[in-house]
Amino acid sequence: MNEMLGNQYFMARNYSAAQIHLQEFLNSNPNNKFAKRKIIICYTQTGKMEDAYKYFIELIDVDIDFIVNAHPIHDDCPCPELVEQIENQNNLNKDSLDYQLMLGMIWLYCDVEKSISYFLTAKEINPDYPRIDHVINKILNYISTKQIQKK
């Protein structure tokens, strides 16, 4: 029931309601990648960057492709619209760690190269941020592997 409600709220772009139900679902289904992929977005949109980051790391550690290959239509991924809205907002502190982390996470759903640029900027802002090197290395390894596969 919580998963279904969470998905309905997510589709309606009511991220605060979706995160409540998706979190309840994840409490009893902690390995569900679909719910994690959505709750990351919910948490970034409700300002809970540490929660989003925690699930983001969990998901990229298990299956980075699951985020990278999210399809805007088939997976109901709002990320293309979200990054455009966020990057065009003038009232955000674009030099903040939270801004860089948020866009680093969201861009991974759309464009790996843009994602890594935001994470590298986040590292410049706070080189000691927990597991930032791990995230950067995960994404760089993914990029490197994909480039080798293209050859």
Helices and strands as residue ranges (DSSP letters): H 2-11, H 15-28, H 33-45, H 49-68, H 79-88, H 97-108, H 112-125, H 132-150
